[in-house]
Amino acid sequence: MNLLKRVLTAALLVPIVLVLVLRAPVPVLALAAALVALLAVEELLKLAEAYRLRPFRWPTYLFVGSFFLFLAVRPAHQPLVATAIFLYTAGFAAALAPFVFLAVGTRRMDLSGGFPAAAVSVLAFAYIALPLGFLVQIREQWAGAFLLLYLLLVVWIGDISAYFVGRSLGRHRMSPRISPNKTWEGALASLTASLVVGLLLSNYALSVSSALWNAHLIERRDGYFALEKPPLVPTLLLSAAVNVAAQLGDLVESLIKRGAGVKDSGTILPGHGGMLDRVDALLFAAPVVWYYAAWRVLR
């Protein structure tokens, strides 16, 4: 029954996500990312309560929402300019966050709870909002929609491979104290599947981009239409890095949940748990792809 719920929920959400990352204008994608971020932040703050902390809720929501609002309303730029503006914005917000939340902490009657609450809010911004901001900014790069599709496929197919291979063939547990169901066999299957995805997308980048463009799912600047296909070795290395980051992201979220004594971060997605459960891998993987995209533009 749980597997059926997972499949039905995925069948409903995957088309919506694909249309958002491929076709939606950047402001719409930023607002959708803001919604996901706020839901995931809410779940993280609830998990913090299991650690006997009293987090700042509305200040955290307002800070995270303001960050995505800026990403949504600023005008479109060339990739180089957009990358520079995003870096300035993200760096300033990350530097400002500790001061904002510590200042909020001075208003608490119980001063002993101000610092821990501020730390949770800073973590919520750095752990959830910033990586999802990186995901939005990938879309502003050349071939941004193609890169987002690549990111999602590497993470999703890697996760599916780990799930089924781990259940059927897994014998050696990776981290039994944190996530008893994760095995080294599943992790290896996940890595292998991600490398295959990278190989296929490298070889068929032009064909995939052309098909998406002909289906009116992407603009021409959002696909890969260069005469040369993406280089194979860098693509495979990127796929491996994305997969490892995704698996670490999943493991880190399991650590937070295990310490809080819960199985899922929430119940918003039937069969999948909470929003944080669904984006935990992307939170670590998106910055890796963003760095590659930004490096490609800046070099």
C-alpha positions in Angstrom: 0.0 0.0 0.0 2.8 2.4 0.9 4.5 1.7 -2.5 1.3 2.3 -4.3 0.9 5.7 -2.5 4.5 6.5 -3.5 3.8 5.7 -7.1 0.6 7.7 -7.3 2.0 10.7 -5.6 5.0 10.6 -7.9 2.8 10.2 -11.0 1.0 13.4 -9.9 3.9 15.5 -8.9 6.6 14.6 -11.6 4.7 16.2 -14.5 4.1 19.4 -12.5 7.8 19.6 -11.5 9.0 19.0 -15.0 6.7 21.7 -16.5 8.0 24.1 -13.8 11.7 23.5 -14.4 11.4 23.3 -18.2 8.8 25.8 -19.2 7.9 28.2 -16.3 9.4 31.7 -16.4 12.1 32.2 -13.8 9.9 34.3 -11.5 7.3 31.5 -11.4 10.0 28.9 -10.7 11.3 31.1 -7.9 7.9 31.4 -6.3 7.4 27.6 -6.6 10.8 27.1 -4.9 9.8 29.6 -2.2 6.7 27.5 -1.4 8.8 24.3 -1.3 11.4 26.0 0.9 8.8 27.4 3.3 7.1 24.0 3.7 10.5 22.3 4.3 11.5 25.0 6.7 8.3 24.5 8.7 9.1 20.8 8.9 12.7 21.5 10.0 11.4 23.9 12.8 9.0 21.2 14.0 11.9 18.7 14.1 13.9 21.3 16.2 11.1 21.2 18.7 11.8 17.5 19.3 15.3 18.7 20.4 13.6 20.8 23.1 14.2 24.0 21.1 11.7 26.9 20.6 12.6 28.1 17.1 11.7 31.5 15.7 8.9 30.8 13.2 7.6 34.0 11.6 11.1 35.7 11.5 12.4 32.6 9.7 9.5 32.5 7.2 9.9 36.2 6.5 13.6 36.0 5.9 13.4 32.9 3.7 10.4 34.4 1.8 12.2 37.7 1.2 15.2 35.9 -0.3 13.0 34.2 -2.9 10.9 37.3 -3.5 14.1 39.0 -4.6 14.9 36.1 -6.9 11.4 36.4 -8.4 11.1 40.1 -9.0 14.6 41.1 -10.3 14.8 41.5 -14.1 16.3 38.8 -16.3 20.0 39.2 -17.1 22.6 37.5 -19.2 24.0 34.4 -17.3 27.2 36.1 -16.3 25.4 39.1 -14.8 22.7 36.9 -13.2 25.3 34.7 -11.6 27.1 37.7 -10.1 24.0 39.3 -8.7 22.9 36.0 -7.2 26.3 35.6 -5.5 26.1 39.0 -4.1 22.6 38.5 -2.8 23.2 35.0 -1.4 26.4 36.0 0.2 24.9 39.1 1.8 21.8 37.2 3.0 24.0 34.4 4.5 26.2 37.0 6.3 23.1 38.9 7.5 21.1 35.9 8.8 23.1 35.4 12.1 22.7 39.1 13.0 19.0 39.2 12.2 18.1 36.1 14.2 20.4 36.9 17.1 18.8 40.3 17.3 15.4 38.6 17.3 16.7 36.5 20.2 17.2 39.5 22.3 13.5 39.9 22.5 12.9 36.6 24.2 12.0 36.5 27.9 14.0 33.3 28.3 17.4 34.5 27.2 18.9 31.0 27.3 16.7 30.0 24.3 17.7 32.9 22.1 21.0 31.6 20.8 19.7 28.0 20.0 16.6 29.4 18.3 18.8 31.8 16.2 21.1 28.9 15.3 18.1 26.8 14.0 16.9 29.7 11.9 20.3 30.3 10.4 20.6 26.6 9.6 17.1 26.6 8.0 18.2 29.4 5.6 21.6 27.8 4.8 20.4 24.2 4.6 17.1 24.7 2.7 16.7 28.2 1.3 20.2 28.7 -0.2 20.4 25.4 -2.1 16.9 25.9 -3.5 18.0 29.4 -4.5 20.9 27.7 -6.3 18.4 25.5 -8.1 16.5 28.6 -9.4 19.7 30.3 -10.5 20.7 27.2 -12.6 17.7 28.0 -14.7 19.2 31.4 -15.6 22.3 29.8 -17.1 22.7 28.9 -20.7 21.0 25.5 -21.2 19.5 26.0 -17.8 16.4 23.9 -18.3 18.5 21.1 -19.7 20.8 21.2 -16.7 17.8 21.1 -14.3 16.4 18.1 -16.1 19.8 16.5 -15.9 19.9 17.2 -12.1 16.5 15.8 -11.5 17.1 12.7 -13.5 20.5 11.9 -11.9 19.0 12.3 -8.4 15.6 10.6 -9.1 17.0 7.6 -11.0 19.8 7.2 -8.5 17.3 7.2 -5.6 15.0 4.7 -7.3 18.0 2.4 -8.1 19.2 2.6 -4.5 15.7 1.8 -3.2 15.0 -1.3 -5.3 18.5 -2.7 -5.3 19.0 -2.1 -1.6 15.7 -3.9 -0.8 16.4 -6.9 -3.0 20.2 -7.3 -2.9 21.4 -5.1 0.0 23.4 -7.0 2.6 26.0 -4.5 4.0 24.5 -1.6 5.9 25.9 1.8 5.2 25.0 3.6 8.4 22.8 1.4 10.6 22.6 3.9 13.5 21.3 6.7 11.2 19.5 4.9 8.4 19.2 1.1 8.8 17.7 0.6 5.4 20.6 2.1 3.4 23.1 -0.4 2.1 26.4 -0.2 0.2 24.9 -2.3 -2.6 22.1 0.3 -3.0 24.6 3.2 -2.9 26.7 1.5 -5.6 23.6 0.9 -7.7 22.6 4.5 -7.3 26.0 5.7 -8.4 26.0 3.4 -11.4 22.6 4.5 -12.5 23.6 8.2 -12.2 26.6 7.6 -14.3 24.4 5.9 -17.0 22.1 9.0 -17.0 25.1 11.3 -17.4 26.4 9.1 -20.2 23.1 9.1 -22.1 22.5 12.8 -21.7 26.0 13.6 -22.8 25.6 11.5 -26.0 22.0 12.7 -26.7 22.1 16.3 -25.4 21.2 17.7 -28.8 18.4 15.2 -29.5 16.9 15.7 -26.1 17.1 19.5 -26.4 15.6 19.4 -29.9 12.7 17.2 -28.7 11.9 19.5 -25.8 12.1 22.5 -28.0 9.8 21.0 -30.7 7.4 20.1 -27.9 7.4 23.8 -26.8 8.7 22.8 -23.4 11.8 24.9 -23.5 13.1 28.1 -25.1 16.1 27.7 -27.4 18.5 29.3 -24.9 17.4 26.7 -22.3 18.6 23.7 -24.3 21.9 22.3 -25.5 22.1 23.2 -29.2 25.9 23.4 -29.6 27.6 21.6 -32.5 29.7 19.6 -30.0 28.1 17.4 -27.4 28.9 17.9 -23.7 32.4 16.5 -22.9 32.1 12.9 -21.7 34.6 12.8 -18.8 33.6 16.0 -17.1 29.9 15.0 -17.4 30.7 11.6 -15.8 32.6 13.3 -13.0 29.8 15.7 -12.5 27.3 12.9 -12.4 29.3 11.1 -9.8 29.7 14.2 -7.7 25.9 14.9 -7.9 25.1 11.4 -6.9 27.4 11.4 -3.9 26.1 14.8 -2.8 22.5 13.5 -3.2 23.2 10.4 -1.1 24.9 12.5 1.6 21.9 14.9 1.6 19.6 12.0 2.2 21.8 10.7 5.0 22.1 14.1 6.7 18.3 14.5 6.8 18.1 11.0 8.2 20.5 12.1 11.0 18.2 15.0 11.9 15.1 12.8 11.9 16.8 10.0 13.9 17.9 12.5 16.6 14.3 13.8 16.7 12.9 10.3 17.0 10.7 10.4 13.9 10.5 8.4 10.7 9.4 11.2 8.3 9.7 15.0 8.4 6.0 15.4 7.7 2.9 13.9 6.1 2.2 16.3 3.3 3.1 13.9 0.5 1.3 10.5 0.8 3.8 7.6 0.7 6.8 10.0 0.6 6.5 11.7 4.0 7.2 15.4 4.2 8.5 18.0 1.7 12.0 17.9 3.4 12.0 14.1 2.8 11.6 14.8 -1.0 14.1 17.6 -1.4 16.8 16.4 1.0 19.0 15.0 -1.8 18.5 18.1 -4.0 19.6 20.4 -1.2 23.1 18.9 -1.5 23.1 18.2 -5.2 21.8 21.5 -6.6 24.8 23.5 -5.5 27.1 21.0 -7.3 25.3 21.5 -10.6 25.2 25.3 -10.0 28.9 25.4 -9.5 29.5 23.6 -12.7 27.1 25.9 -14.6 28.7 29.0 -13.1 32.2 27.8 -13.8 31.3 27.1 -17.4 30.1 30.7 -17.8 32.9 32.4 -15.9 35.8 30.5 -17.3 
